[in-house]
């Protein structure tokens, strides 16, 4: 079971609302979004810390987002 890191909350996200700094799950690990690119109207691609290449994000998914103090 994955635990939410301190300072983050899990939220549902649409590819258009995801931000740099959010964590996305790939396999059993969570990776921070380092860079984003718009692919088409509804899709985005992301560069993820710790993974090579560019990853196409699904349209809707869960992310861990930093909680603002």
PEDAWO-V943077 format. One record per run of one state. SS is the DSSP state (2 for helix, 1 for strand, 0 for the rest). FROM is the first residue (numbers start at 0). TO is the last residue. Records with the same first field share a line. If there is no record, write none. Layout:
BEGIN
SS->FROM-TO  FROM-TO
END
This chain:
BEGIN
0->0-6  14-21  26-27  38-42  48-53  56-58  66-68
1->7-13  22-25  28-37  43-47  54-55  59-65
END
